Amino acid sequence: MNLIDLENASTKEKILDVSRKLFAKYGFEGTSIRDIAKESGVNVSAVNYHFKNKAGLFWHNMVVSYEMMESQIEIFSKKCDSAIDLCMSIYDHFYQQSDALRSTMRMLLSESLDPPEDPAVAQRLTATFGPPGGRFIAAKIQQEIPYKFDDEGIYWAVKTIFGSIFHWSMMCKMAHIKKGHSLDYLIEPKQIRKDVERLITATLEYIKNHKEIFDKE
């Protein structure tokens, strides 16, 4: 890689880093290309050169975030012996990162956000197995099931488990739930964590006991 390539890579990474922070703070609509360029110390044309437009920049950030989550879940999967241990490690990690997760969800729900135009970005976001780390969750589950899962069953299990983890790890730190701690022990973080663990355990038990539904053979 020559000096120009290094400079371009450095500029691109800086724009990504700055835009990630601005998107998280102000949302997709509240952040402009000009804001990103100014904070990055580059001109608007540099942002457009690397990412074409604001939506392109956002989706590149999504790929980076996805890959970071995937890498972290892979690390957890190597350390955890069981599916439930892996899932609860993911939950605890997401709970600590709940502010960032909520910012990402807020941007994804924006009505003005168009689908990714870059074929490579679109391919990266759609070619993976479900949510970030889904393949590692699926592998752990399969280790504990005495028969071969069909693809539809695996995807159902991963979506069910990941959806609960993602939803409650964010909800736990929402203001109205925090304020409700003293009024209702059922929405305390410890209780919610226990409820998530129960749901995951129940899902795994359901799979184990219903071979006729999920057996690939």
C-alpha positions as CSV (number, residue, x, y, z in Angstrom):
1,M,0.0,0.0,0.0
2,N,1.5,3.4,-1.0
3,L,1.3,6.7,0.8
4,I,-1.8,7.9,-1.0
5,D,-3.6,4.6,-0.2
6,L,-2.7,5.0,3.4
7,E,-3.9,8.5,3.5
8,N,-7.2,7.5,1.9
9,A,-7.7,4.7,4.3
10,S,-6.9,7.0,7.3
11,T,-9.4,9.6,6.0
12,K,-12.1,7.0,5.5
13,E,-11.6,5.6,9.0
14,K,-11.8,9.1,10.5
15,I,-15.0,9.9,8.7
16,L,-16.5,6.6,9.8
17,D,-15.5,7.2,13.4
18,V,-16.8,10.8,13.5
19,S,-20.1,10.0,11.7
20,R,-20.7,7.1,14.1
21,K,-20.6,9.4,17.0
22,L,-22.7,12.1,15.4
23,F,-25.3,9.6,14.2
24,A,-25.5,8.2,17.7
25,K,-25.9,11.7,19.3
26,Y,-28.2,13.4,16.8
27,G,-29.8,10.6,14.8
28,F,-29.8,10.1,11.0
29,E,-32.0,13.1,10.2
30,G,-30.2,15.4,12.7
31,T,-26.8,14.8,11.2
32,S,-25.6,16.4,7.9
33,I,-22.8,15.6,5.5
34,R,-21.5,19.1,6.3
35,D,-21.5,18.4,10.0
36,I,-19.5,15.1,9.5
37,A,-17.0,16.8,7.1
38,K,-16.4,19.6,9.6
39,E,-15.9,17.4,12.6
40,S,-13.6,15.1,10.5
41,G,-11.5,18.0,9.3
42,V,-12.2,17.2,5.6
43,N,-14.3,18.8,2.9
44,V,-17.7,17.5,1.8
45,S,-16.3,16.1,-1.5
46,A,-14.1,13.8,0.5
47,V,-17.1,12.3,2.3
48,N,-19.0,11.9,-1.0
49,Y,-15.9,10.4,-2.6
50,H,-15.6,7.6,-0.1
51,F,-19.3,7.0,0.7
52,K,-21.4,8.7,-2.1
53,N,-24.0,10.1,0.3
54,K,-25.1,10.1,3.9
55,A,-27.1,6.9,3.6
56,G,-24.0,5.2,2.1
57,L,-21.9,6.4,5.1
58,F,-24.6,5.1,7.5
59,W,-24.7,1.7,6.0
60,H,-20.9,1.4,6.0
61,N,-21.1,2.1,9.7
62,M,-23.8,-0.6,10.1
63,V,-21.4,-3.1,8.5
64,V,-18.6,-2.1,10.9
65,S,-21.0,-2.4,13.9
66,Y,-22.3,-5.8,12.7
67,E,-18.8,-7.1,12.3
68,M,-17.7,-5.8,15.7
69,M,-20.7,-7.5,17.3
70,E,-20.1,-10.7,15.4
71,S,-16.4,-10.8,16.5
72,Q,-17.4,-10.2,20.1
73,I,-20.0,-13.0,20.0
74,E,-17.4,-15.3,18.4
75,I,-15.1,-14.7,21.4
76,F,-17.9,-15.4,23.8
77,S,-18.8,-18.6,21.9
78,K,-15.2,-19.9,22.4
79,K,-15.3,-19.2,26.1
80,C,-18.8,-20.6,26.8
81,D,-19.5,-24.3,27.1
82,S,-23.3,-24.2,26.7
83,A,-25.9,-22.3,24.6
84,I,-27.5,-20.7,27.7
85,D,-24.1,-19.4,28.9
86,L,-23.3,-17.9,25.5
87,C,-26.8,-16.3,25.3
88,M,-26.5,-14.7,28.7
89,S,-23.0,-13.5,28.0
90,I,-24.4,-11.8,24.9
91,Y,-27.2,-10.3,27.0
92,D,-24.8,-8.9,29.6
93,H,-22.6,-7.4,26.9
94,F,-25.7,-5.8,25.2
95,Y,-26.9,-4.5,28.5
96,Q,-23.6,-2.7,29.0
97,Q,-23.8,-1.3,25.4
98,S,-27.6,-0.5,25.5
99,D,-27.2,3.2,24.8
100,A,-25.3,2.5,21.6
101,L,-27.8,-0.2,20.6
102,R,-30.8,2.2,21.1
103,S,-29.0,4.8,18.9
104,T,-28.6,2.3,16.2
105,M,-32.2,1.2,16.3
106,R,-33.4,4.8,16.2
107,M,-31.4,5.4,13.0
108,L,-32.6,2.1,11.5
109,L,-36.2,3.2,12.1
110,S,-35.8,6.4,10.2
111,E,-38.3,6.9,7.5
112,S,-35.8,8.8,5.4
113,L,-33.2,6.1,5.3
114,D,-32.9,4.3,2.0
115,P,-31.6,0.8,1.5
116,P,-27.9,0.5,0.8
117,E,-26.9,1.3,-2.8
118,D,-23.4,-0.3,-2.6
119,P,-23.8,-3.9,-3.7
120,A,-20.9,-5.0,-1.5
121,V,-22.5,-3.4,1.6
122,A,-25.9,-4.9,0.7
123,Q,-24.3,-8.3,0.2
124,R,-22.5,-8.2,3.5
125,L,-25.7,-7.3,5.4
126,T,-27.8,-10.0,3.8
127,A,-25.4,-12.9,3.3
128,T,-25.0,-13.6,7.0
129,F,-27.0,-16.0,9.1
130,G,-29.6,-13.9,10.7
131,P,-28.6,-11.4,13.4
132,P,-25.0,-10.8,14.4
133,G,-23.4,-13.9,15.8
134,G,-26.4,-16.0,14.8
135,R,-24.3,-18.8,13.4
136,F,-22.4,-19.1,16.7
137,I,-25.7,-19.3,18.7
138,A,-27.0,-21.9,16.2
139,A,-23.8,-24.0,16.6
140,K,-24.1,-24.0,20.4
141,I,-27.8,-25.0,20.2
142,Q,-27.0,-27.8,17.7
143,Q,-24.4,-29.2,20.1
144,E,-27.1,-29.8,22.7
145,I,-29.8,-31.2,20.4
146,P,-29.7,-35.0,19.8
147,Y,-30.9,-34.6,16.2
148,K,-30.1,-32.5,13.1
149,F,-31.9,-29.2,13.1
150,D,-33.6,-28.1,9.8
151,D,-32.7,-24.6,8.5
152,E,-36.1,-23.1,9.3
153,G,-35.9,-24.4,12.9
154,I,-32.4,-23.0,13.4
155,Y,-33.5,-19.6,12.1
156,W,-36.6,-19.6,14.3
157,A,-34.6,-20.5,17.4
158,V,-31.9,-17.8,16.8
159,K,-34.5,-15.1,16.0
160,T,-36.5,-15.9,19.1
161,I,-33.5,-15.9,21.4
162,F,-31.7,-13.0,19.9
163,G,-34.9,-10.9,19.7
164,S,-35.5,-11.3,23.4
165,I,-31.8,-10.6,24.3
166,F,-31.8,-7.4,22.1
167,H,-35.1,-6.1,23.2
168,W,-34.7,-6.5,27.0
169,S,-31.0,-5.5,27.1
170,M,-32.1,-2.1,25.7
171,M,-35.4,-1.8,27.7
172,C,-33.7,-2.4,31.0
173,K,-32.0,1.1,30.9
174,M,-34.9,3.1,29.6
175,A,-35.9,6.0,31.9
176,H,-39.4,4.8,32.8
177,I,-38.2,1.4,33.7
178,K,-35.3,2.8,35.8
179,K,-37.9,5.0,37.7
180,G,-40.1,2.0,38.2
181,H,-37.5,-0.1,40.0
182,S,-38.7,1.1,43.4
183,L,-42.3,0.5,42.6
184,D,-42.2,-3.0,41.0
185,Y,-39.5,-5.5,41.5
186,L,-40.6,-7.4,38.4
187,I,-39.0,-4.7,36.2
188,E,-35.7,-4.5,38.1
189,P,-32.6,-5.4,35.9
190,K,-31.9,-8.5,37.9
191,Q,-35.5,-9.8,37.5
192,I,-35.5,-8.9,33.8
193,R,-32.3,-10.8,33.3
194,K,-33.8,-13.8,35.1
195,D,-36.9,-13.6,32.8
196,V,-34.7,-13.5,29.7
197,E,-32.8,-16.6,31.0
198,R,-36.0,-18.4,31.6
199,L,-37.3,-17.6,28.1
200,I,-34.1,-18.9,26.5
201,T,-34.1,-22.0,28.6
202,A,-37.8,-22.6,27.7
203,T,-37.0,-22.2,24.0
204,L,-34.1,-24.7,24.2
205,E,-36.3,-27.2,26.1
206,Y,-39.0,-26.8,23.5
207,I,-36.6,-27.6,20.7
208,K,-35.2,-30.7,22.6
209,N,-38.7,-32.1,23.2
210,H,-40.2,-31.5,19.8
211,K,-38.0,-33.4,17.4
212,E,-41.0,-34.0,15.1
213,I,-41.1,-30.2,14.4
214,F,-37.5,-29.5,13.9
215,D,-35.8,-32.7,12.7
216,K,-34.1,-32.2,9.4
217,E,-34.4,-35.9,8.6
